[in-house]
Amino acid sequence: MSSPAPSLSDLVVERVGFGIFVLDRDMNVLMWNRFMQDHSGLSAEQVVGKSLFTHFPELPRVWLSRKIESVFQLGSFAFSSWEQRPYLFKFDHDRPITGGVDYMQQDCTFMPLTRDREVVAVCVTISDVTHVSIVQREREEAVAKLQEYADRDGLTGIANRRYFEARLQDEYTRWQRYGGDMSVLLFDLDHFKKINDQFGHGVGDTVLRVMAQRVAGVVRAQDTFGRFGGEEFALLLPCTPLEDAMRVAEKIRCTIADTPVEVQGTGVPVTASVGGAAARPGLPAYEVLINEADAALYSAKRQGRNRSVALT
């Protein structure tokens, strides 16, 4: 005797492009469609009638059991996005490995199946959203990269002035609220115009890049080092009194002056003048700190350059 032809609803369940399976309250599998079979490698005959965890012990048992139980108790839909939990089942995906995801990314819907107003089973759907997740990750990475570029000086790769001032404003706000110490150093390369005139702007750019790399190698991770414009640089030192900041200033000055910059077989001597200022009671705005460090910098230049001067 031939088996009855499948109904249209059965055909739909089998052919849809997403996973469908049904669980009872004890987490036993009552239905398992073709999508689940194809991606798990297990047929309905192997899975139906057994606990879901028999063949899938790696599933998040506690989380999934609570999710199913909540649908039984409340009689309402529940959802799980790939952004909350990237996948329920470790299914392979057909996207390029360059997408950066190990398994199929999945959205899950938990739907109560009722009879006489009583939930008798929960239907779970699994949607493959790997492509969506990859596109979103790529978009987020691109936005993060653009933000990073927006915060960086194009020539030297260190923070640009806009980002430096934003960090200074944040640190100034913290200092206003909690007190403590905060210092700023401004420095620029002495007679930089002569370097450009004698060697050319290409060499001048190389000098700026090398100087930035040298200084970046000696400042602390919590400090913010940025290019203020031209050959002028700035360093924000949170939680640092002026005396300690001037020791850093000397370290920077020596780092710059001790070794000429080698460009095309030529040693280009470089020195820097440094000015420092520290936050003090009554400081009206963070811009004043910049102005005071700038005044100290010009004092260093008037005193003969290649030196560090603090505004006291």
Summary of the structure (lengths in Angstrom):
residues: 312
radius of gyration: 32.5
end to end distance: 103.1
largest distance: 108.2
contacts: 911
relative contact order: 0.09
helix: 44%
strand: 24%
